[in-house]
Amino acid sequence: MEVQTTNVKEISYREAVNELDIILREMQSDNCDIDKLSAMTRRATELIAECRNRLTATDEELRGILATLTTKA
């Protein structure tokens, strides 16, 4: 597996999750290339952080939207 170099901010949430799944499967396989393990771990950490940021931002946005419902009622 070649570790991706695309900036995590330039890919969709779905693409990030898919890439994380690929990295995880590679790390769990018997064929895991130990020479690429640190690069895979670094990339996975970047992807997880970006996914977490997007989930938090979406949660805050949805709470704001829903809050307008209670103030208008």
Backbone as a ProteinNet text record, in pm:
[ID]
protein_1_A
[PRIMARY]
MEVQTTNVKEISYREAVNELDIILREMQSDNCDIDKLSAMTRRATELIAECRNRLTATDEELRGILATLTTKA
[TERTIARY]
83.7	0	88.6	58.6	127.1	48.8	117.3	52.5	18.7	-105.8	-152.2	-84.2	-69.8	-8.9	-104.4	-225.9	-324.7	-354.7	-363.3	-396.8	-534.1	-545.3	-670.2	-785.1	-755.2	-859.8	-918.6	-852.8	-896.3	-979.2	-1000.8	-1079.8	-1209.1	-1306.8	-1436.2	-1425.9	-1524.5	-1531	-1535	-1617.7	-1631.2	-1497.7	-1425.4	-1294.3	-1197	-1203.5	-1115.6	-1145.1	-1273	-1311.5	-1270.1	-1289.4	-1248.5	-1097.8	-1022.8	-877.5	-835.5	-902	-873.2	-898.8	-1007.1	-1039.5	-930.2	-881	-773.1	-646.1	-612.3	-492.9	-506.6	-623.1	-645.2	-630.9	-693.2	-681.8	-536.9	-462.7	-321.6	-241.9	-267.7	-194.2	-225.3	-346.7	-386.7	-346.8	-303.9	-271.1	-134	-116.6	12.7	119.7	76.5	169	204	175.7	202.5	351.3	380.4	518.3	565.8	651.6	698.8	769.7	827.3	896.5	799.8	673.3	572.9	480	502.2	411.6	403.8	514.9	510.5	439.6	459.9	391.5	240.8	202.2	59.9	-2.2	69.7	19.4	5.2	101.7	96.6	-24.1	-43.1	-155.7	-289	-297.8	-421	-451.9	-350.8	-369.7	-422.3	-367.8	-415	-561	-594.7	-731.5	-829.4	-792	-878.9	-902.7	-798	-812.2	-905.5	-890.4	-976.8	-1121.3	-1142.6	-1278.9	-1341.9	-1266.4	-1315.8	-1353	-1267.9	-1296.4	-1425.5	-1442.3	-1562.9	-1687.7	-1678	-1792.9	-1830.5	-1730.9	-1756.5	-1820.2	-1768.2	-1823.3	-1967.3	-1994.2	-2129.7	-2224.1	-2178.6	-2259.9	-2295.2	-2197.7	-2222.3	-2319.1	-2301.7	-2391.1	-2534	-2550.1	-2684	-2748.3	-2670	-2724.5	-2773.3	-2698.1	-2739.6	-2868.8	-2877.9	-3000	-3119.4	-3100.5	-3210.1	-3248.1	-3151.6	-3181.1	-3275.1	-3266	-3356.1	-3499.6	-3518.5	-3654.1	-3718.8	-3642.6	-3699.9	-3724.6	-3645.5	-3666.1	-3780.2	-3814.5	-3922.5	-4056.9	-4054.1	-4179	-4254.5
-117.9	0	124.8	214.5	343.5	440	507.8	604.5	728.1	771.3	888.1	1014.5	1109.9	1237.1	1354.4	1325.9	1431.4	1495.8	1628.5	1700	1652.8	1617.9	1563.3	1663.3	1791.9	1893	1897.6	1832.8	1833.8	1711.6	1620.6	1501.4	1504.7	1429.6	1426.2	1340.8	1358	1278.1	1129.1	1095.6	954.8	899.6	978.6	934.8	914.4	1000.9	987.5	859.1	830.9	708.5	585.5	589.7	476.5	454.3	563.8	551.6	494.9	539.4	483.9	333.7	291.5	149	71	125.2	60.2	50.5	159.9	160.5	56.8	52.2	-43.8	-187.6	-217.8	-354	-389.4	-292.3	-315.9	-341.4	-262.1	-278.2	-411.5	-461.6	-587.5	-710.6	-688.8	-802.5	-860.3	-980.8	-1046.6	-989.4	-916.4	-860.5	-714.8	-667	-527.1	-497.3	-395	-353.8	-269.6	-325.9	-258.7	-127.4	-118.5	3.4	119.1	86.9	190.6	212.9	139.6	145.5	285.2	352.1	485.3	584.2	573.9	662.3	635.9	509.1	475.1	528.3	514.5	564.2	715.9	783.9	930.4	973.1	908.4	942.2	912.3	799.5	765.1	869.3	915.6	1017.4	1147.1	1186.6	1306.6	1290.6	1174.6	1148.4	1149	1086.2	1082.2	1222.7	1302.7	1439.7	1520.7	1507.2	1581.6	1534.7	1404.7	1352.3	1403.4	1401.8	1451.6	1599.8	1679.1	1822.2	1843.3	1765.5	1780.4	1737.5	1630.8	1587	1691.7	1748.2	1851.2	1973.8	2016.8	2133.7	2108.5	1990.2	1955.9	1951.5	1894	1889.1	2029.8	2118.5	2256	2326.9	2304	2366.2	2317	2185.9	2129.6	2179.7	2191	2244.4	2387.5	2466.4	2603.6	2607.9	2521.9	2515.3	2475.3	2371.2	2324.7	2425.2	2503.6	2606.4	2712.3	2738.1	2836.8	2786.5	2657	2601.1	2630.7	2619.9	2641.9	2789.8	2877.6	3020.7	3074.7	3005.7	3050.4	2994.3	2891.8	2825.2	2902.7
0	0	0	-91.1	-92.6	-4.8	83.6	171.6	89.2	99.9	25.6	76.1	-13	24.4	5.7	-41.3	-60	74.5	75.2	197.3	245.5	373.6	427.1	417.3	410.1	397.6	256.7	162.4	23.2	-15.7	77.2	45.7	125.6	77.6	145.9	272.9	357.6	480.5	444.2	346.1	304.2	254.2	176.9	127.1	243	342.7	458.8	535	555.3	627	547.2	416	331.3	338.4	335.2	343	478.8	584.9	717.9	721.2	657.6	652.6	580	470.4	394.3	479.4	546.4	631.9	742.7	806	914.6	865.3	751	696.6	665.6	611	580.3	708	810.9	937.1	1004.2	984.9	1047.5	966.2	843.6	757.8	794.1	753.4	773.3	681.1	578.6	480.1	508.4	626.6	660.1	645.7	567.3	543.8	662.1	743.2	864.6	831.5	712.5	672	646.4	623	596.4	715.4	822.6	937.3	998.6	1016.3	1076.7	985	853.3	758.6	758.9	767.3	773	902.2	1012.2	1140.4	1138.3	1081.9	1070.7	987.3	873.2	785.4	854.8	921.3	992.8	1099.6	1169.1	1271.9	1210.6	1095.8	1025.5	983.2	929.9	884.9	1001.2	1111.9	1229	1282.6	1290.4	1340.6	1250.4	1119.7	1027.1	1036.5	1045.8	1060.3	1190.4	1296	1425.1	1414.7	1349.2	1331.3	1252	1146.8	1064.4	1140.3	1217.3	1296.4	1400.9	1465.9	1566.6	1502.6	1389.1	1319.8	1276	1225.2	1182.8	1301.5	1411.5	1532.7	1580.5	1582	1625.7	1530.9	1401.4	1303.4	1321.1	1338.5	1357.4	1486.6	1593	1718.4	1698.8	1621.2	1592.2	1512.5	1413.4	1331	1417.3	1498.3	1582.6	1689.2	1734.6	1834.2	1777.7	1647.9	1588.4	1589.6	1588.3	1594.4	1729.1	1835.4	1969.2	1995.7	1933	1955.6	1871.6	1763.5	1677.5	1721	1802	1841.5	1946.5
[MASK]
+++++++++++++++++++++++++++++++++++++++++++++++++++++++++++++++++++++++++

